[in-house]
Amino acid sequence: MRRLATLALTLLLVTLDIQLVTLMRYAYAIDAIEVETARVAATVVPGTSRTTNPADRLARRVADLRGSGVGYSATAAAAFAAVRDVPNVQLTAVRYGRDGSLRMTVQGDTPSTIALVQQRIEASGFEVAANPSQDIGNGPVTEMMVRGR
């Protein structure tokens, strides 16, 4: 009976040791990843040192590069949804600027359909500046600049 208790206790200790070693391996791997992240952030973001938070610095750097707008994804999603939802309108050109603005050229069958696209984008919470429509033979064409408010 004593041998069985010693064997059970040994088995329990070995199981706990395995769990402890596994946790230590995870902790060391996490530390290595944090060091690697700081090293990569230091090469990408100028002025990053060990005392700063590299993830925050990197997020600020991406926001600086994105420009003053709300970002390409949100702006383009609102513009594309407006073009998709208005019949007889097509998008002929799209350009995204460093200042966060999305310039797009829209062609429709009438000026009112193009105005409807503009209204839909504005209803999504964006500011739209549109040039006067030009008729090129296939219908009016308007260039718009979309920005976050």
N, C-alpha and C positions, 0 to 999 in steps of 0.2 A: 504494500500500500504506500509506503514511504517513497519507493522508487517511482511509482506512478505519479505521486504528487510532485516530485522533483522534475520528472519528465514534462508534466503539464506546465509547471512554472517556467521551465526552460523554453518550452514552445511559446508561451505567452511573451516572455522577454524577447525572443527572437522576432516575433511578429511585431512587437512595439518598436524594436530597433529598425526593422525594415521600414516602418512608417516614418520614423524619425529621419532616417537617411534619405528617404524620398522627399520629405519636406525640405531638408537642407539642400538637396539638389535643385529643387524648384526655386528656393531663395537665391542660390548662387546664379542660376540661370536668369532670374529676374534682374539681379544686380548687373550682370553682364549686358543684358539688353538695355538697361538704363544708361550704362556707360557708352554703349555703341550709339544710342540715340543722341546723347550729348555730343559725341564725336562727329556724327553726321550733321547735326544741327550747327555745330561750330563751323563746318565747311560751307554750309548753305547760308546761314545768317551771320553777317559780320558782327563782331562785338559780343558774341556769345561766350560766356565763361562758365566755369563750374558753379558759380554762385547764383546764376540766373536759371530760370526754368526754361529749358530749351523748347519745350512744346508750346509754351506761351509766346516765346520770341518767334518761333516758326509760324504760328497762327497770325501774329501781327504782321509778319513779313508777307505772308500770302494775302492778307487784307490790303496791305500797301500796294502790292502788285496788281490786285484786282481792280483797284481804282475806287472812286467815291461812290459807285453804284451799289446795288444790292447783289451783284454778281451775275454772271452769264446765265446760269441755270434758271433763276427766277425770272429774269427779264425775258429770256428767249421763250420760256414756257408760256408766259402771258401773251407774247406776240404770236407765237405759233397757234395757241388756242384760239385767239381772235380770228386769225386767218382761216383756221379750220372750221370755225363755227359760222362764218359769213359765207353764203353761197356766191359763186361767180367771182371769186377773188383768188389771186395767186400771188405768191411771194417770188420775186424775181432776183433779189439780191439781199444778202445779210452781211453786215460787218460789225464786229464788236471792238470798241475802242478802249484804250488804256484808261480813259477817264470814267469807264463804267457805263458808257452809253451804247445802245444797240441801234445801228442805222440799218434801215430796211427799205427796200423798194417794193411797193405793192401795186399790182395791176388789177383793175376790176372792170366790170362792164359799164358802170356809171359812177360819177363822183359820189353819189350817195352811198354806194356800197363801200367805197373806200372810207368815207366819213364814219360809217358804221364800225369798221375795223378800228378806227381811231377811238371811237367811243367805248368799244369793248375793252381796249387796252387801258384806257383811263379808268374804267370801272374796276379794273383789277388792281388799282392803286398805283399806277405809273403815270408819269408826266409824258405827254406826246407833243412834239413839235413837228408839224407837217408842212412841207413846201407846197406851193400851189400845184394842182394837177396839170399834167401835160398830156395831150392826146397824141399818141404816136400811130394811130391807125387801127390798132387792135383794141382800143379802149384807153381810158385815162390811166396814167401812171403817176404815182406820188411817192416821194421819198420822205420817210418819217424817221425821227430820232426819238428813241424811247429811253427814259431814265427813271430811276427810282425817285420817289418824293422824299 
